């Protein structure tokens, strides 16, 4: 299991609520996924078109946002349990109208607007962030990547932790740094999500090379440290949204220096 070390930690995670909705509606499979649905209140119905030849998903969603204590967006999902990695290429279709429109990969406890969730969202302005809500109807917080405009992203659930990876200029996925503890109950929902951030219209994104993979985790010895240790340097907002911003990701171990008043 990856166990990144960070220089600041977000404290006080609340316990997850169990599923609040009825059993998810059953529909015809959509590629790797069981079904799709609008979550929350949306003025325009979302939809998904799957191309079985190319494996490409074209997802259209309305809704005001995926943020705060409730969400509104279109979700293409399937039920899973245990450790899981989901990855995919994301491309906006058209110029769009809102810089904060969001398309990404999501793990969600249930289909209620205030469900606990974790996702990796690519915004209209290129921002890439791991968003999460750890309690039913609680607030959303985020960890912002230092890579802008990534075309491929990955959301990783390992044990009770979620991580994310982004593709840099070389096109290869690299761990973005930062993680959060959120104990999803089995089964959970995982899939593709799009929100217009402006409920008066819809936005469309294409998802390609989508993969759902069960990770083969490394043995963790008695010390608690796996063979590979990564580190990230972060800036953390203490109040307000309590956002975290990744400054730099390291493949090895880093430690804070011991400062003194006299330098």
Phi, psi and omega in degrees: 000136175291142179221071182300142174261134179236162182271353176213145183235143176271125187257160169083047177287136179270158181288148180284146172270151178284178180302131181255341184266169173292177178304138179304144181298145180264138180209179179295141178301148178238090183062238179284353191247157183280321189195180174215154183197154169281136176251133182078193182268121177230135180288332181236135182290133177277173181199165175224140175238124182249129177261107184292337180286313183266345184073020185264136177252127175251108188250126177247130181220149172255217176091156185277330182173165164245094189183173177063219182258003176204151186239158172214118187189178174252137189232128173251118196220164168216159178271136176217169176221159174076194181291144183200141170244134172236132181223160179183156172274138182234130180221128176287140176260117182086168184288332182074169182237344184235127181295340183257011173301150189228136173223134182184193183252137188221142164247130188221139182289320182206182184263012175284155181300330183257022183298147167301144180199167167219141179210165169242115185248133171260117182275165179298331180269005177100347178301137175240128184214147168272115177257152179203148172231117187264358179221145178304126179064018177272184181282160173260141175231172185211157171238116185269131178286155174270005174258129181251139175073029179297139179267339179228137181222163178219139174247128188237122173252121179225112186064230179263016182244148172242141179231169172216153178232149179226154177267125177275198181301334181280356178080359181261145178288133176230144177301132185279341185095155180080151178201170178212145179270119179212113190269086177293140176270146179275139356274157174242174180253140179222141180173209186250140184224142176221131174230134183285337186067003176214104189290355178278354182213182176236158174233153183232136176229149176255135178244125181231161179051043180284133181225137171246117187227138173271119184288150173260097190279144179289152176295134177256116183287181184298335180293342183089354180254126175288175181298328181252125178239128177247164181220154174220144175259124185234156166249127184242131175276121185283318180256190176063231183285348183055045177284155175237138181237124178284123177271315180202143177251136182241142178282345180241198184267135172234155178223151179289138176288161178266104182275150173229159184298328183271003176081000000 
